[in-house]
Every structure is written in C-alpha cells, then in structure tokens.
C-alpha cells in the first residue's frame, strides 16, 4: 500500500469520525435531527450540483460538489448504523460484490467486446438478482422520483428492448406531427382535460424522437433553457443600454431585440466554426 492509499484510508476514517461527532449528544443540532427522509431533497440537490460542475468543466468545482455528495452517503450510513440496520462497511461490501458480479467479462470468463454487449449482459445479470423477481412486467422498476423526462426515456428504452419501438426516424416524426395535431384539436374543442392529456402525449413523443436520435432529452432541454437565459440577459442588457425599462416595454420591442440577439449569436457561432 502506497502513501497516497494510506492517506485516503486515514481521511476516510476521519470523515466517519466527524459524522459520528456531528450526530452525538455534543454534536450539531441540525445534523442530530435529520433522517433518511428529511435528507432526500438535499441529496437530490447535491446530485444536480455535481452535474452542473461536470458541465462547467471546472475540476475544482467538481471536486467540491463530489465532496458534498460523498458526505451525504456517509450521513445516510451513520443514520442506518445508529438504527442497527447497516453500516458503511456493508454498503462498500455490497458495492464490491455487485460490481464484480455485473462485470464477468472483466472478473470472470464471459466476453463483451462492445458497450452494447456489456449493457445486454448487465441487464441479464440484474434479472437474476434479489428483488428483481418482484418485477412482473417489463415496465416495472421505474424510479418513483426520477424527473419526468428521464423517466419517459427510461420507460421507452425498456419497451424498446422487447421490440416495441419504431423502425425508422420518419415514423417517429410522423408520430410527433400526429400528436401535435391532436393538441391543436383539443385546443379547438376547449376541453382542459383533453388538452392536458394531448400535451402529455406530445411531450412523450418528443422524448421518443430524442431517444431515437440518441440524444439525452434532459440534457437537450437543459441546454435550450440556458441558451434562452443567456439570450434574455442580452435582451435586458440591450434595452437597459437604450434607457428602457423592460417591464414597460411592449412584446414587439422585446421581440425585435430578441431576434437581433439571435442573429448575432448565430453569426458568431458560424465565424467560430472551422473552415
């Protein structure tokens, strides 16, 4: 074992001791009153902050956010230890066992030459594991709190594995057009319940289109959101430079600046593209 490994082990034990101290009688009032349930929103927030850090490309930011997420794992393990359910050693042992078992092409005699073969093998192994026998249907096992776009894409991947999928992109596009037509019809009929249902169907078909194009729908929408944010900031800046209060501007005034910003951004993107 080298010095770096010794240091990591020592820091790991220090972190566990710190967590115990925070939950002790002499510890932190906030930390002492937390439970698995109360920490759920914070855990989700930390996970998304890790994703933001990855997108930023800043290693220091990623290191910091991973530290926060890692602390949550330690936190949950300490709560479970106090309740006599399991400890962090049990979690690590389970992780080692599961990852070794699910990679027989690395640690066993199986072969998997492509990422697709690895995924297929992974799914087959999961079906033999404890808890999987409770799944009676192909569509079972969707995480309850997964964001809707991710859940839709995961569901579509599940049914695609058994052949319930489009055969070509034109059929997918036709389905999007069909669903958009049904939204328009529901609006014309002015039936709120139908409108909600048809908009949901349209969103689901858009997710299908993204999946068929091998795009991550959540990531695609996030990029569009941030693009909109940056453009609208420029609209606000432009209006302010003209001495105008955005809250008193008309839609036509804002839209004119928006189109100007959009054109400038596209021209800038083209000028930066390699010849």
C-alpha positions in Angstrom: 0.0 0.0 0.0 1.5 3.4 -1.0 1.4 6.7 0.9 -1.5 8.0 -1.2 -3.6 5.0 -0.3 -2.7 5.3 3.4 -3.7 8.9 3.4 -7.1 8.1 1.7 -7.9 5.4 4.3 -6.9 7.8 7.1 -9.1 10.6 5.7 -12.0 8.2 5.2 -11.9 7.2 8.9 -11.6 10.8 9.9 -14.7 11.6 7.9 -16.7 8.8 9.6 -15.5 10.0 13.0 -16.6 13.6 12.1 -20.0 12.3 11.1 -20.4 10.4 14.4 -19.4 13.6 16.3 -22.0 15.7 14.4 -24.7 13.2 15.4 -23.6 12.8 19.0 -25.0 14.5 22.1 -22.3 17.1 21.8 -22.9 17.5 18.0 -24.8 19.8 15.7 -28.5 20.4 16.5 -29.4 20.3 12.8 -27.4 17.2 12.0 -28.8 15.3 15.0 -32.4 15.8 13.9 -32.0 14.6 10.3 -33.4 11.3 9.0 -33.2 9.5 5.7 -36.5 11.1 4.6 -35.5 14.7 5.7 -32.3 14.4 3.7 -33.9 13.4 0.4 -34.3 16.9 -1.1 -30.7 17.8 -0.1 -29.4 14.6 -1.7 -31.2 15.4 -5.0 -29.9 18.9 -4.9 -26.3 17.7 -4.3 -26.6 15.3 -7.2 -27.7 18.0 -9.6 -24.9 20.3 -8.4 -22.4 17.6 -9.3 -24.0 17.5 -12.8 -23.6 21.3 -13.0 -20.0 21.0 -12.0 -19.4 18.4 -14.7 -21.0 20.7 -17.3 -18.8 23.6 -16.1 -15.6 21.7 -16.9 -14.1 23.1 -13.7 -12.2 20.3 -11.9 -12.1 22.2 -8.6 -15.9 22.8 -8.7 -16.4 19.1 -9.4 -14.2 18.1 -6.6 -16.1 20.3 -4.2 -19.5 19.0 -5.3 -18.4 15.4 -5.1 -17.2 16.0 -1.6 -20.7 17.3 -0.7 -22.4 14.3 -2.3 -19.9 11.9 -0.6 -20.8 13.4 2.7 -24.4 12.6 2.1 -23.5 8.9 1.7 -21.6 9.0 4.9 -24.6 10.8 6.6 -27.1 8.1 5.5 -24.8 5.3 6.6 -24.4 6.8 10.0 -28.1 7.1 10.5 -28.5 3.5 9.5 -25.7 2.4 11.8 -27.5 4.2 14.8 -30.7 2.3 13.9 -28.8 -1.0 13.7 -29.7 -1.5 10.0 -26.3 -1.5 8.3 -23.1 0.5 8.3 -20.8 1.9 5.7 -18.8 -1.3 5.6 -21.9 -3.2 4.5 -22.5 -0.6 1.7 -18.9 -0.9 0.4 -19.1 -4.7 0.5 -22.3 -4.7 -1.4 -20.9 -2.4 -4.0 -17.8 -4.5 -4.5 -19.9 -7.7 -4.8 -22.4 -6.2 -7.2 -19.9 -4.5 -9.5 -17.7 -7.7 -9.6 -20.7 -9.8 -10.4 -22.0 -7.5 -13.1 -18.6 -7.4 -14.9 -18.0 -11.1 -15.6 -16.2 -10.0 -18.8 -13.6 -8.4 -16.6 -13.5 -10.6 -13.5 -14.8 -13.8 -15.0 -14.9 -15.9 -18.1 -17.6 -14.0 -20.0 -16.9 -11.9 -23.1 -18.3 -8.5 -24.1 -16.5 -6.6 -26.8 -18.8 -3.6 -27.2 -20.7 -1.3 -24.9 -23.9 -2.7 -26.3 -22.9 -6.2 -25.3 -22.0 -5.0 -21.8 -25.4 -3.4 -21.4 -27.2 -6.5 -22.5 -25.1 -8.7 -20.2 -25.7 -6.2 -17.4 -29.5 -6.5 -17.8 -29.4 -10.3 -17.9 -27.4 -10.4 -14.7 -29.8 -7.9 -12.9 -32.7 -10.3 -13.7 -31.1 -13.0 -11.6 -30.5 -10.7 -8.6 -32.6 -10.4 -5.4 -35.5 -8.0 -5.7 -35.8 -8.4 -9.5 -38.2 -11.3 -9.1 -40.8 -8.8 -7.8 -41.0 -7.2 -11.3 -43.8 -8.9 -13.1 -43.8 -6.6 -16.1 -41.3 -5.2 -18.5 -42.3 -1.6 -17.4 -41.8 -2.3 -13.7 -38.8 -0.8 -11.8 -39.1 2.9 -12.8 -37.6 5.1 -10.0 -40.5 7.0 -8.5 -38.7 10.3 -8.1 -36.8 10.3 -11.4 -37.5 13.5 -13.3 -40.3 13.1 -15.8 -38.2 13.4 -19.0 -35.6 10.9 -17.7 -38.4 8.6 -16.6 -40.1 8.7 -20.0 -36.8 8.0 -21.8 -36.0 5.1 -19.4 -39.5 3.7 -20.0 -39.1 3.9 -23.7 -35.8 2.1 -23.5 -37.3 -0.7 -21.5 -40.1 -1.4 -24.1 -37.6 -1.0 -27.0 -35.6 -3.9 -25.6 -38.5 -6.2 -26.3 -39.1 -4.8 -29.8 -41.8 -2.3 -29.0 -40.1 0.5 -31.0 -40.2 2.5 -34.2 -38.2 1.1 -37.1 -37.2 4.4 -38.7 -37.0 8.1 -38.0 -39.7 9.1 -40.4 -42.3 7.1 -38.4 -41.2 8.9 -35.2 -41.5 12.3 -36.8 -44.9 11.3 -38.2 -46.0 10.4 -34.6 -44.8 13.8 -33.3 -46.9 15.5 -36.1 -49.9 13.4 -35.2 -49.7 14.3 -31.5 -49.3 18.0 -32.3 -52.4 17.8 -34.5 -54.3 16.2 -31.6 -53.2 19.0 -29.3 -54.5 21.6 -31.8 -57.8 19.7 -32.0 -58.1 19.6 -28.2 -57.5 23.3 -28.0 -60.1 24.0 -30.7 -62.6 21.9 -28.6 -61.6 23.8 -25.5 -61.6 20.7 -23.2 -59.0 21.3 -20.5 -58.8 17.5 -19.6 -58.1 16.6 -23.2 -55.6 19.4 -23.7 -53.6 18.2 -20.7 -53.6 14.6 -22.0 -52.7 15.5 -25.5 -49.9 17.8 -24.5 -48.5 14.9 -22.4 -48.7 12.6 -25.4 -46.8 15.2 -27.5 -44.1 15.6 -24.8 -43.8 11.8 -24.7 -43.4 11.6 -28.5 -40.7 14.3 -28.4 -38.8 12.3 -25.9 -39.1 9.3 -28.2 -37.7 11.4 -31.1 -34.8 12.5 -28.9 -34.1 8.9 -27.8 -34.3 7.6 -31.4 -31.7 10.3 -32.3 -29.5 9.0 -29.4 -29.9 12.3 -27.6 -30.5 12.6 -23.8 -33.7 14.6 -23.5 -32.9 16.1 -20.1 -29.6 17.3 -21.3 -31.0 18.7 -24.6 -33.7 20.7 -22.7 -31.2 22.0 -20.2 -29.0 23.3 -23.0 -32.0 25.1 -24.5 -33.0 26.6 -21.1 -29.5 28.0 -20.6 -29.4 29.3 -24.2 -32.7 31.1 -23.5 -31.4 32.5 -20.3 -28.3 33.9 -22.0 -30.3 35.4 -24.8 -32.8 37.0 -22.5 -30.0 38.5 -20.4 -28.7 40.1 -23.6 -32.2 41.4 -24.4 -32.3 43.0 -20.9 -28.8 44.5 -21.3 -29.6 45.9 -24.8 -32.9 47.5 -23.5 -31.1 49.0 -20.5 -28.4 50.5 -22.8 -31.3 52.2 -24.6 -32.6 53.6 -21.4 -35.7 51.4 -21.4 -37.3 49.6 -18.5 -38.0 46.0 -19.7 -41.2 45.9 -17.5 -42.6 48.8 -19.5 -41.6 47.5 -23.0 -44.0 46.0 -25.4 -43.7 42.5 -26.7 -42.8 43.9 -30.1 -39.9 45.8 -28.6 -38.6 42.8 -26.8 -39.1 40.5 -29.7 -37.2 42.8 -32.0 -34.1 42.8 -29.7 -34.5 39.0 -29.2 -34.3 38.4 -33.0 -31.3 40.7 -33.2 -29.5 38.8 -30.4 -30.4 35.5 -32.0 -29.0 36.6 -35.4 -25.8 37.9 -33.8 -25.3 34.7 -31.8 -25.7 32.5 -34.9 -23.3 34.7 -36.9 -20.8 34.5 -34.1 -21.2 30.7 -34.0 -20.6 30.4 -37.7 -17.5 32.7 -37.5 -16.0 30.4 -34.9 -16.6 27.2 -36.9 -13.6 25.7 -38.5 -13.3 26.2 -42.3 
